[in-house]
Amino acid sequence: MPQFTQVPHSLSEDARAAGAMGNGLLAALRPAEQTLLVRHCSECVLDAGTVICQPGDEVEYCTLPTGPALCCFSVALDDGAAVETMLVGREGAVGGFASQGPVPAYARVEVLHGGVFRRIPLGKLEAAKRASPVIANLFARYADCMMAQVFQSIACNATHTIEQRAAKWLGAAVCRIGDSHVTMTQEQLATMMGIGRSYASRVLQRFKHEGLLRTRRGGIEVLDRNGLKNRACSCNDRVSAHFERLLGGIYPARA
C-alpha cells in the first residue's frame, strides 16, 4: 500500500476548500451530505507513479482525486503486460465504494498525474450511505458510470485503430487534468494501450507531424485538442453522455 503524505499545514484554507470541492462527487452533494463525508476524509498528496493498490490488496479506503489528480486502473495479463481499463480523475473515486466492508482489489490502481487526494475509510462511507439515501444513490449511480466506461473500453480496444485509441486516451487525460501537459512517456503510453513501443512511437510521430502534440522529456503536450478529438473515436463522448444522464455536470467538460 502507498505511503500517504499528509497535505502540509502551510496549505492555505482557500487551497484546502478548492481541493475538497475539486472532486465532482463531493461537489454534487448538498452541504449537509458533504459534511457527512468530508468530516471523515483525510487529505494526502500522491506523486505520479504511486501505486494506490495492487491486485489482492485489501481495500480499506475510498480515494477521491481532486483538481488535476488522475488515476489509472490496469489489469495484468499472462505475459506480464498491464493494460489500462479506466481513467479516474476529479469526476470520481476509486476503492470499494460500491461494496459492503473491505474487499480485495482486482486491478492495479496507479497515480498518473499527481495531486491532492481525499480518502475516507470504507466503514465511514458505509455509515454515511446508511444515514443518507442521497449519498447512497450518488455512489450507486457513479458505479453504473464506471461500468459503462469499462464496457466502452472493451468495445474500443476490440474495434478501433491504435490512432483512434491513442487520440481518445490523450483527450480523456487532458480533459480530466484540465491542462495540456500529460506526464507520460511513449513507453508508458504503449504499455497502457497494450501495444508495442514502436507502434506508439509511430502514432505520436504522426500526431506531431500534424501539429496535434509535441513530446518532451517524461511527458506529452497536446497542442490541438480539437484536432486530436477529430482523430479519436467517439468512445469518450459516449461515456461523457452517460455521465451526464446519470450524474449531470460531474464528467469534466472539454476545454
HELIX and SHEET records of a PDB file:
HELIX    1   1 GLU A   13  MET A   21  1                                   9    
HELIX    2   2 GLY A   24  ALA A   27  1                                   4    
HELIX    3   3 PRO A   31  VAL A   38  1                                   8    
HELIX    4   4 LEU A  122  ALA A  131  1                                  10    
HELIX    5   5 PRO A  133  THR A  159  1                                  27    
HELIX    6   6 ILE A  162  ILE A  177  1                                  16    
HELIX    7   7 GLN A  186  MET A  193  1                                   8    
HELIX    8   8 ARG A  197  HIS A  209  1                                  13    
HELIX    9   9 ARG A  225  ARG A  231  1                                   7    
HELIX   10  10 CYS A  235  LEU A  246  1                                  12    
SHEET    1   A 4 THR A   5  GLN A   6  0                                        
SHEET    2   A 4 SER A  42  LEU A  46 -1                                        
SHEET    3   A 4 GLY A 115  PRO A 121 -1                                        
SHEET    4   A 4 TYR A  61  PRO A  65 -1                                        
SHEET    1   B 4 VAL A  51  CYS A  53  0                                        
SHEET    2   B 4 ARG A 108  HIS A 113 -1                                        
SHEET    3   B 4 LEU A  70  ALA A  76 -1                                        
SHEET    4   B 4 ALA A  82  VAL A  88 -1                                        
SHEET    1   C 2 GLU A  58  VAL A  59  0                                        
SHEET    2   C 2 VAL A 103  PRO A 104 -1                                        
SHEET    1   D 3 HIS A 181  VAL A 182  0                                        
SHEET    2   D 3 GLY A 219  VAL A 222 -1                                        
SHEET    3   D 3 LEU A 213  ARG A 216 -1                                        
END                                                                             
